[in-house]
Amino acid sequence: MGKQKKVPVSQNESITRGQSKSIKKTSGSTSEKSTIKNQQPLDWAKLNPKTEHYEFLGPIGAFTMVIFLPILVITFAFGCDNTGYNPIHRLYAFTSDIVEGKFSWEMFVSLVTSWKPWSIVWVIGFLAQIITYSIALPGEMVQGTKLRDGTRLTYKLNALQAAQTAFMISMISHRSQGLATPIWVYDNFGHLAVATVIIAYVVSIAVYIKSFIGGPRLLALGGNTGNILYDFMIGRELNPRIGNFDLKFIIELRPGLLGWLVVDVCMMLKQYASLGRVTNSMGLVVAFHAIYILDALYNEVSILTTMDITTDGFGFMLAFGNLCWVPMMYSLQTRYLADFPLDLNVLHVIVVVSLEVLGYYIFRSANSQKDTFRTNPNDDSVKDLKYIQTKTGSRLITSGWWGKARHINYLGDWIMSVAWCLPCGFDSVIPYFYCIYFAILLIHRERRDDDKCRKKYGEDWEKYCSIVKYRIIPYVY
C-alpha cells in the first residue's frame, strides 16, 4: 500500500520513479482514449474473462484487509502518544475488557460521540484542494501503456505543480494563525485517521458500484472473480474515470504522499512549539521524506507503467492504501519524535546520512540505467549492457545494476526506509514498523511480479533467472 513510494512491476514491464521518457507524449487534445481506425466491435466477454486465480489468500485475505487494516491504523493513531508507544498492548487491553464483560454500551457510545466530525471536513477540504489543482492547473499530456482493447488513456502530469500550489495557498491562508493548525493536527491525529478510513470506504464502495453502471468497461484481470468481497478489495474496474478525470491515477500518488508530507511538517512544527527548536533527528527524517516525496511527484509519469496502474483494479486496496495507510502510517517516525524528541550524536548522524545516500544512489542509479536502456540503448552509458531478447519483443537486462539482482531498486528503497527509522533511536520498536512492513511488502510484490513475468515470458524468463539469480539482495536473496 500505498507508494510510491510506488513499487514497480519489473525491470522491463515498468518504469519506476525517476523514469519518464518511455511514455508516449500527446499534444492538444485531452481525449480520454486514443482512437483506433476501422476497429471491429469489441468482444467484452473475451476482454474481461472471469478471474480464476485468487491472490492475497482470496476472500479470507480480503476480509482481513478490509476489516483489520483499518483497525490497525486506528490502533496506532490512538494508541501512540506522549505517554508511550504501546498500540498493540492497548488494543489487547481494550479487547480483554470486552471479553471479560467490562464493556458497556455507554462506553461504546462515548467512543463514538467523542470523535470530532470536524476532522472529516478538514480531510475533505485537503482532498478538494488537490483535486481542484489537478484539474485546473496546466500539465504535460501523456498517453499510458496500450490497454487490452487497443486504446491508450491520456493523463495530465502536474502533481508537483499541484503540490506547490497547495502548500503556497496553505501558508498564505494560515500565516495569521501561527502554529495553531499544526498543533491541531497533532492533537486530533486519531480523529483524522478515522476520517481517512471513512473516506477510503466511501471511495471504495463508490468505484465498486460504478463498475456495474453504464456500458461495458475494461475490468482488471484479477478483479472479476464474482466474489463481492474479494473484487471489492482487489478492485474490479481497471481505470475508473469521470469524464477525463482518472480516479486511480490521481489517488495513486497525490493525496497519500502530500498528506504524508503535511503530517510530517505539522509534527515538526509541533516539536518546535514544544521545544523552541527542531532536533537534528526530526530535521533528518522530514528532509529524507520530503526528498522522497518530491522526487516521486516530479517523476509522476513513472507510475503509468507500474503494476498498480497497468494491472491492478481500483478498489479498497489502493484507495485505502493511498488515502489512509500512507499518510497515517508512514508519518510514524515524525509522530514519535514529536512526542519523544531526540538529538543524535555525530556518529549516529553520519551512519543515518550514509545509509540514506547509499539507498538513494542504488535506487536512482538503477532506475536511471534502465530508463536510458529503454529509451536510448545506444547511449554510451548503456550500449555495452547485456540482455536477453524475448519472444514477446521485450529485452531483459542481464548486466549492470540489473545483472546483480532482478529488483535491485527494491534494495535501495528498503535501505532508505531503514535510514528513516534509525533517527528515532532504540527505546521503542514502533517507529521501526515502517521498514519491517516495507520489507514484507517488497518481497510480496517481487513474488507477484515473478509470477506475472513467468507466465508472460515462459522459457525466456527461466533463462533470465538462471543468469540473474538473485531477486533483491545480491548473493543473499
C-alpha positions as CSV (number, residue, x, y, z in Angstrom):
1,M,0.0,0.0,0.0
2,G,0.5,2.9,-0.7
3,K,3.5,4.0,-2.8
4,Q,5.2,5.1,-4.2
5,K,6.5,5.5,-2.9
6,K,5.4,3.4,-5.8
7,V,6.7,-0.1,-6.3
8,P,7.2,-1.2,-9.9
9,V,6.3,-4.3,-11.7
10,S,9.6,-5.5,-13.2
11,Q,12.6,-4.1,-14.9
12,N,11.1,-4.5,-18.3
13,E,7.4,-4.1,-17.5
14,S,7.5,-0.8,-15.8
15,I,9.3,2.4,-15.1
16,T,10.0,3.3,-11.5
17,R,10.1,6.8,-10.1
18,G,12.6,8.9,-11.9
19,Q,12.0,7.4,-15.4
20,S,9.9,9.5,-17.7
21,K,10.9,9.1,-21.3
22,S,9.2,5.9,-22.5
23,I,5.6,7.1,-22.1
24,K,4.1,8.5,-25.3
25,K,3.5,12.2,-25.2
26,T,0.5,13.9,-26.7
27,S,-0.3,17.4,-27.6
28,G,-3.5,19.4,-27.9
29,S,-6.4,17.1,-27.3
30,T,-7.1,15.7,-23.8
31,S,-9.4,12.9,-25.1
32,E,-9.9,10.0,-22.8
33,K,-8.7,7.4,-25.3
34,S,-6.7,7.4,-28.5
35,T,-8.9,6.3,-31.4
36,I,-8.3,3.2,-33.4
37,K,-9.4,3.4,-37.0
38,N,-11.5,0.6,-38.5
39,Q,-11.8,-1.1,-35.2
40,Q,-14.2,-4.0,-35.1
41,P,-16.8,-4.2,-32.3
42,L,-15.1,-5.3,-29.1
43,D,-15.8,-8.7,-27.6
44,W,-16.2,-7.6,-24.0
45,A,-16.6,-11.2,-22.7
46,K,-13.2,-12.0,-24.1
47,L,-11.6,-8.8,-22.9
48,N,-13.0,-9.4,-19.4
49,P,-12.6,-13.1,-18.7
50,K,-13.7,-14.4,-15.3
51,T,-10.8,-14.4,-12.8
52,E,-9.9,-17.9,-11.8
53,H,-6.9,-17.2,-9.6
54,Y,-7.0,-15.5,-6.2
55,E,-4.2,-13.5,-4.6
56,F,-3.8,-12.3,-1.0
57,L,-5.3,-15.6,0.3
58,G,-8.5,-15.0,-1.6
59,P,-11.7,-14.0,0.2
60,I,-10.2,-14.7,3.7
61,G,-7.3,-12.3,2.9
62,A,-9.7,-9.7,1.5
63,F,-11.8,-9.9,4.7
64,T,-8.7,-9.4,6.8
65,M,-7.5,-6.4,4.8
66,V,-10.9,-4.7,4.7
67,I,-11.6,-5.2,8.4
68,F,-8.4,-5.4,10.3
69,L,-6.1,-3.0,8.4
70,P,-8.4,0.0,9.3
71,I,-8.4,-1.3,12.9
72,L,-4.6,-1.3,12.9
73,V,-4.4,2.3,11.6
74,I,-6.8,3.5,14.3
75,T,-5.0,1.5,16.9
76,F,-1.7,3.1,16.0
77,A,-3.3,6.5,15.8
78,F,-5.0,6.4,19.3
79,G,-2.5,4.0,20.9
80,C,0.6,6.2,20.4
81,D,1.0,9.4,22.3
82,N,3.5,11.1,24.7
83,T,2.6,8.6,27.5
84,G,4.0,5.7,25.5
85,Y,4.0,3.9,22.1
86,N,2.2,0.7,23.0
87,P,-0.6,0.4,20.5
88,I,-0.8,-3.4,20.4
89,H,-0.8,-3.6,24.2
90,R,-3.5,-1.1,24.5
91,L,-5.6,-2.9,21.8
92,Y,-5.1,-6.1,23.7
93,A,-6.2,-4.5,27.0
94,F,-9.3,-3.0,25.3
95,T,-10.2,-6.3,23.7
96,S,-9.7,-8.2,27.0
97,D,-12.1,-5.8,28.8
98,I,-14.8,-6.6,26.2
99,V,-14.2,-10.3,26.5
100,E,-14.3,-10.2,30.3
101,G,-17.6,-8.3,30.2
102,K,-16.2,-4.9,31.3
103,F,-17.6,-3.5,28.0
104,S,-20.8,-1.4,28.2
105,W,-22.9,0.3,25.7
106,E,-22.3,3.6,27.4
107,M,-18.6,3.2,26.8
108,F,-19.2,2.3,23.2
109,V,-21.4,5.4,22.8
110,S,-18.8,7.6,24.4
111,L,-16.2,6.3,22.0
112,V,-18.4,7.2,19.0
113,T,-19.6,10.6,20.3
114,S,-16.0,11.6,21.3
115,W,-15.0,11.5,17.6
116,K,-14.7,15.0,16.2
117,P,-16.6,15.3,12.9
118,W,-14.7,18.4,12.1
119,S,-11.7,16.2,11.2
120,I,-13.5,14.7,8.2
121,V,-14.3,18.3,7.0
122,W,-10.5,19.0,7.2
123,V,-9.6,15.9,5.2
124,I,-12.3,16.6,2.6
125,G,-11.0,20.1,2.3
126,F,-7.5,18.9,1.8
127,L,-8.6,16.4,-0.9
128,A,-10.7,19.0,-2.6
129,Q,-7.7,21.3,-2.9
130,I,-5.6,18.5,-4.5
131,I,-8.4,17.5,-6.9
132,T,-9.1,21.2,-7.9
133,Y,-5.5,22.0,-8.6
134,S,-5.0,18.7,-10.5
135,I,-7.9,19.6,-12.8
136,A,-7.3,23.4,-13.1
137,L,-3.6,23.6,-13.4
138,P,-1.9,23.0,-16.8
139,G,0.3,20.0,-17.3
140,E,2.0,17.8,-19.8
141,M,-0.3,15.4,-21.6
142,V,0.9,11.8,-22.0
143,Q,-0.5,8.5,-23.1
144,G,-0.3,5.5,-20.9
145,T,0.5,1.9,-22.0
146,K,-1.7,0.2,-24.5
147,L,-4.7,-1.4,-22.9
148,R,-6.3,-4.8,-23.8
149,D,-8.9,-3.1,-26.0
150,G,-6.1,-1.5,-28.1
151,T,-6.5,2.1,-26.7
152,R,-4.3,4.3,-24.6
153,L,-5.6,6.6,-21.9
154,T,-4.4,10.2,-21.7
155,Y,-3.1,11.7,-18.5
156,K,-2.2,15.2,-17.3
157,L,1.1,15.4,-15.4
158,N,1.0,18.2,-12.9
159,A,1.5,16.6,-9.4
160,L,4.4,18.8,-8.5
161,Q,2.6,22.0,-9.6
162,A,-0.5,20.9,-7.6
163,A,1.7,20.3,-4.5
164,Q,3.5,23.6,-4.8
165,T,0.2,25.5,-5.2
166,A,-1.4,23.7,-2.3
167,F,1.5,24.5,0.1
168,M,1.7,28.1,-1.0
169,I,-2.0,28.7,-0.6
170,S,-1.9,27.0,2.8
171,M,1.0,29.0,4.0
172,I,-0.7,32.3,2.9
173,S,-4.1,31.4,4.4
174,H,-2.7,30.2,7.7
175,R,0.0,32.8,8.3
176,S,-2.1,34.8,10.8
177,Q,-2.8,31.7,12.8
178,G,0.8,30.9,13.8
179,L,1.3,27.3,14.8
180,A,-2.4,26.7,15.6
181,T,-3.0,24.4,12.6
182,P,-0.1,22.0,13.1
183,I,-0.8,21.8,16.8
184,W,-4.5,21.0,16.0
185,V,-3.3,18.2,13.6
186,Y,-1.1,16.8,16.3
187,D,-3.9,16.9,18.9
188,N,-6.5,15.4,16.6
189,F,-4.4,12.9,14.7
190,G,-6.6,9.9,15.8
191,H,-9.7,11.7,14.7
192,L,-8.1,12.5,11.3
193,A,-7.2,8.8,11.0
194,V,-10.8,7.8,11.5
195,A,-11.8,10.4,8.9
196,T,-9.4,8.9,6.3
197,V,-10.7,5.4,7.0
198,I,-14.3,6.6,6.4
199,I,-13.4,8.3,3.2
200,A,-11.4,5.3,1.9
201,Y,-14.5,3.1,2.5
202,V,-16.8,5.6,0.7
203,V,-14.5,5.8,-2.3
204,S,-14.1,2.0,-2.5
205,I,-17.8,1.4,-2.4
206,A,-18.4,4.1,-5.0
207,V,-15.9,2.7,-7.5
208,Y,-17.2,-0.8,-7.0
209,I,-20.8,0.2,-7.7
210,K,-19.6,2.3,-10.6
211,S,-18.0,-0.7,-12.2
212,F,-21.5,-2.2,-12.8
213,I,-23.2,1.0,-14.1
214,G,-23.3,2.1,-17.7
215,G,-21.9,0.4,-20.7
216,P,-19.2,-2.2,-20.9
217,R,-15.9,-1.2,-19.3
218,L,-12.4,-2.7,-19.0
219,L,-12.1,-4.7,-15.8
220,A,-8.9,-5.8,-14.0
221,L,-7.9,-9.3,-15.0
222,G,-7.5,-10.1,-11.3
223,G,-10.7,-8.5,-10.0
224,N,-13.5,-10.3,-11.9
225,T,-14.0,-13.3,-9.7
226,G,-17.7,-12.7,-8.9
227,N,-16.9,-12.8,-5.2
228,I,-18.2,-9.4,-3.9
229,L,-15.8,-9.0,-1.0
230,Y,-12.7,-10.1,-2.9
231,D,-13.5,-7.9,-6.0
232,F,-14.3,-5.0,-3.7
233,M,-10.9,-5.3,-2.1
234,I,-8.7,-6.0,-5.1
235,G,-10.5,-3.6,-7.4
236,R,-12.9,-4.6,-10.2
237,E,-12.6,-1.8,-12.8
238,L,-9.2,-1.2,-14.2
239,N,-9.3,2.5,-14.9
240,P,-12.5,4.2,-13.4
241,R,-13.0,7.7,-14.8
242,I,-15.4,10.5,-14.5
243,G,-15.0,12.1,-18.0
244,N,-11.3,12.6,-18.4
245,F,-10.7,12.6,-14.6
246,D,-8.9,9.3,-13.8
247,L,-9.7,8.4,-10.2
248,K,-7.0,5.8,-9.8
249,F,-4.2,7.9,-11.3
250,I,-5.0,10.9,-9.1
251,I,-5.4,8.9,-5.9
252,E,-2.4,6.7,-6.6
253,L,0.2,9.4,-5.8
254,R,-1.1,12.8,-4.8
255,P,-3.3,12.6,-1.6
256,G,-1.2,9.9,0.1
257,L,2.2,11.5,-0.5
258,L,1.1,15.0,0.1
259,G,-0.9,14.0,3.2
260,W,2.2,12.2,4.5
261,L,4.3,15.4,3.9
262,V,1.7,17.6,5.6
263,V,1.6,15.4,8.7
264,D,5.4,15.4,8.8
265,V,5.6,19.2,8.7
266,C,2.9,19.5,11.3
267,M,4.7,17.2,13.7
268,M,8.0,19.1,13.1
269,L,6.2,22.4,13.9
270,K,4.6,20.8,17.0
271,Q,8.1,19.9,18.2
272,Y,9.2,23.4,17.6
273,A,6.3,24.8,19.5
274,S,7.1,22.5,22.5
275,L,10.9,22.8,22.5
276,G,11.5,26.2,20.8
277,R,13.7,24.3,18.3
278,V,13.7,21.3,15.9
279,T,16.0,18.4,16.8
280,N,18.5,17.1,14.3
281,S,16.7,13.7,14.3
282,M,13.4,15.4,13.3
283,G,15.1,17.5,10.7
284,L,16.8,14.5,9.1
285,V,13.5,12.4,8.9
286,V,11.5,15.3,7.5
287,A,14.2,16.1,4.9
288,F,14.5,12.4,3.9
289,H,10.7,12.0,3.5
290,A,10.4,15.3,1.6
291,I,13.2,14.4,-0.9
292,Y,11.5,11.1,-1.5
293,I,8.0,12.5,-1.9
294,L,9.1,15.4,-4.2
295,D,11.1,13.0,-6.3
296,A,8.0,10.9,-6.7
297,L,5.9,13.9,-7.7
298,Y,8.5,15.2,-10.1
299,N,8.7,11.8,-11.8
300,E,4.9,11.2,-11.7
301,V,5.0,9.7,-15.2
302,S,6.7,6.7,-13.8
303,I,3.6,5.4,-12.2
304,L,1.9,4.9,-15.6
305,T,3.7,1.6,-16.1
306,T,3.6,0.3,-12.6
307,M,1.5,-2.7,-11.6
308,D,-0.9,-0.5,-9.7
309,I,-1.9,1.3,-12.9
310,T,-1.5,-1.3,-15.6
311,T,-2.7,-4.5,-13.8
312,D,-4.5,-3.9,-10.6
313,G,-8.1,-2.7,-10.4
314,F,-9.0,0.3,-8.3
315,G,-10.7,-1.0,-5.2
316,F,-10.3,-0.9,-1.4
317,M,-6.6,-2.0,-1.5
318,L,-5.4,1.1,-3.5
319,A,-8.0,3.5,-2.1
320,F,-7.3,2.7,1.5
321,G,-3.6,2.4,0.9
322,N,-3.2,5.8,-0.6
323,L,-5.9,7.8,1.2
324,C,-5.3,6.4,4.7
325,W,-2.4,4.0,5.1
326,V,0.3,6.2,3.6
327,P,-0.3,9.5,5.4
328,M,-1.3,7.9,8.7
329,M,1.3,5.1,9.0
330,Y,4.3,6.4,7.0
331,S,4.5,9.5,9.3
332,L,5.0,7.4,12.4
333,Q,8.7,8.5,12.8
334,T,7.8,12.2,13.0
335,R,5.0,11.5,15.3
336,Y,7.3,9.6,17.6
337,L,9.9,12.4,17.5
338,A,7.2,15.0,18.3
339,D,6.4,13.0,21.4
340,F,9.9,11.9,22.4
341,P,12.4,14.5,21.0
342,L,15.9,13.1,20.4
343,D,19.2,14.7,19.5
344,L,21.6,12.4,17.6
345,N,25.4,12.4,18.2
346,V,27.8,13.0,15.3
347,L,28.4,9.2,14.7
348,H,24.7,8.5,14.6
349,V,24.1,11.3,12.1
350,I,26.9,10.0,9.9
351,V,25.5,6.5,9.9
352,V,22.0,7.6,9.1
353,V,23.0,10.0,6.3
354,S,25.4,7.4,4.8
355,L,22.5,4.8,4.6
356,E,20.2,7.4,3.0
357,V,22.8,8.3,0.4
358,L,23.6,4.7,-0.3
359,G,20.0,3.7,-0.7
360,Y,19.1,6.7,-2.8
361,Y,22.2,6.1,-5.0
362,I,21.2,2.4,-5.7
363,F,17.6,3.3,-6.2
364,R,18.3,6.3,-8.6
365,S,21.2,4.8,-10.4
366,A,19.4,1.5,-11.2
367,N,16.3,3.3,-12.4
368,S,18.2,5.7,-14.5
369,Q,20.2,2.9,-16.1
370,K,17.0,1.0,-17.0
371,D,15.4,4.2,-18.3
372,T,18.3,5.0,-20.5
373,F,18.4,1.5,-21.8
374,R,14.7,1.5,-22.7
375,T,14.7,5.0,-24.4
376,N,18.2,5.3,-25.9
377,P,20.0,1.9,-26.0
378,N,22.9,3.4,-28.0
379,D,23.8,5.8,-25.2
380,D,27.4,5.4,-24.1
381,S,26.4,4.5,-20.6
382,V,24.3,1.5,-21.5
383,K,25.4,0.4,-25.0
384,D,27.5,-2.4,-23.6
385,L,24.8,-3.8,-21.3
386,K,24.0,-7.5,-22.0
387,Y,20.4,-8.6,-22.4
388,I,18.1,-11.4,-23.4
389,Q,15.8,-10.7,-26.4
390,T,12.4,-12.4,-25.5
391,K,9.9,-13.8,-27.9
392,T,7.5,-11.0,-26.9
393,G,9.9,-8.4,-28.1
394,S,11.0,-7.2,-24.6
395,R,14.6,-7.2,-23.6
396,L,15.7,-8.4,-20.2
397,I,18.9,-6.7,-18.9
398,T,21.4,-9.2,-17.5
399,S,24.3,-6.9,-16.6
400,G,25.0,-3.6,-14.9
401,W,22.7,-2.9,-11.9
402,W,20.1,-5.3,-13.3
403,G,22.5,-8.1,-13.6
404,K,23.1,-8.0,-9.8
405,A,19.5,-8.7,-8.8
406,R,16.2,-8.7,-10.6
407,H,14.8,-6.0,-8.3
408,I,18.0,-4.2,-7.2
409,N,16.0,-0.9,-6.9
410,Y,14.0,-2.5,-4.2
411,L,17.2,-2.9,-2.2
412,G,17.9,0.8,-2.4
413,D,14.3,1.6,-1.5
414,W,14.5,-0.6,1.6
415,I,17.9,0.8,2.8
416,M,16.3,4.3,2.7
417,S,13.5,3.1,4.8
418,V,15.9,1.9,7.5
419,A,17.6,5.4,7.4
420,W,14.2,7.0,8.1
421,C,13.7,4.8,11.2
422,L,17.1,5.0,12.8
423,P,16.9,8.6,13.9
424,C,14.2,7.6,16.4
425,G,16.7,5.7,18.5
426,F,16.1,2.3,20.1
427,D,13.8,2.9,23.0
428,S,10.8,1.7,21.1
429,V,10.3,-0.8,18.2
430,I,7.2,1.0,17.0
431,P,9.0,3.6,14.8
432,Y,10.6,0.7,13.0
433,F,7.2,-0.6,11.9
434,Y,7.7,1.0,8.5
435,C,10.9,-0.6,7.5
436,I,9.7,-4.0,8.8
437,Y,6.4,-3.7,6.9
438,F,8.1,-2.4,3.8
439,A,10.4,-5.4,3.6
440,I,7.4,-7.7,3.6
441,L,5.7,-5.5,1.0
442,L,8.7,-5.6,-1.3
443,I,9.2,-9.3,-1.0
444,H,5.5,-9.9,-1.7
445,R,5.5,-7.5,-4.7
446,E,8.6,-9.2,-6.1
447,R,6.9,-12.6,-5.9
448,R,3.8,-11.2,-7.6
449,D,5.9,-9.8,-10.4
450,D,7.9,-13.0,-10.8
451,D,4.7,-15.0,-11.2
452,K,3.4,-12.5,-13.8
453,C,6.7,-12.5,-15.8
454,R,7.0,-16.3,-15.7
455,K,3.6,-16.6,-17.3
456,K,4.4,-13.9,-19.9
457,Y,7.9,-14.8,-20.9
458,G,7.9,-18.6,-20.3
459,E,11.2,-20.2,-21.2
460,D,12.8,-16.8,-21.7
461,W,12.1,-15.9,-18.0
462,E,13.6,-19.2,-16.9
463,K,16.7,-18.4,-18.9
464,Y,16.8,-14.9,-17.4
465,C,16.5,-16.2,-13.9
466,S,19.4,-18.7,-14.5
467,I,21.6,-15.7,-15.3
468,V,20.3,-13.2,-12.8
469,K,20.0,-15.5,-9.9
470,Y,19.1,-13.1,-7.0
471,R,15.8,-11.4,-6.5
472,I,16.5,-8.3,-4.4
473,I,19.8,-8.6,-2.5
474,P,22.9,-9.8,-4.4
475,Y,24.4,-13.1,-3.0
476,V,21.7,-13.2,-0.3
477,Y,18.2,-13.2,-1.7
